[in-house]
């Protein structure tokens, strides 16, 4: 297949990292299905891309099984197949809530989207990719730096992102027989609406607050495009892209 007839599906595509990835894929010649809970932001991204003929916006809730099935059905109906899933949609609990004060409802919301939602999209991608001809495809899960190292007061987000790493490893193994390559991108401090606090001062492990460096979110889009463009004989199982000077590798 030529680059221009490959099909990517991006969840959480209306803003932030998903938006950056969808724009990078469209600029790279891909046909792209943009999914998110609200249709208008998705349509705005399509208009911004300048390639509406290669894009399809679909309102979908990844935490709902029927919605995920309908999303993939719409992708196949429009473009005939799915070559890449960027399994990106995610959320976090209200900021600043102590572990002992986190409500079950807030915990469950994060689990439903970050873990169950990612599983539902992963499972449906498997079903589509094993049935299409030629068989196979690529799945890129959004893990986050929190898949490795937590921030204070982040138990729901961190636990689910650690779970994503388990999904990635298992699906990578289970996908081999179908020609499905499964990898993960772990992102640190991309400049989006969700990371504005980092630019004004965010709680550190030692109890102080510090301004943290951020990077252009478009860099993440290029990383997703790189992984998407790999031939299926190669897989980037874990890819970390982060602001160079953010506190991660050392002790602060």
Secondary structure, 3 states (H helix, E strand, C coil): CCHHHCEEEEECCCCHHHHHHHHHHHHCCCEEEEEECCHHHHHHHHHHHCCHHHEEEEECCCCCHHHHHHHHHHHHHHHCCCCEEEECCCCCCCCCCCHHHCCHHHHHHHHHHHHHHHHHHHHHHHHHHHHCCCCCEEEEEECCHHHCCCCCCCHHHHHHHHHHHHHHHHHHHHCHHHCEEEEEEEEECEECHHHHHHHCCEECCCCCEECCCCEEHHHHHHHHHHHHHCCCCCCCCEEEEECCCCCCCCCC
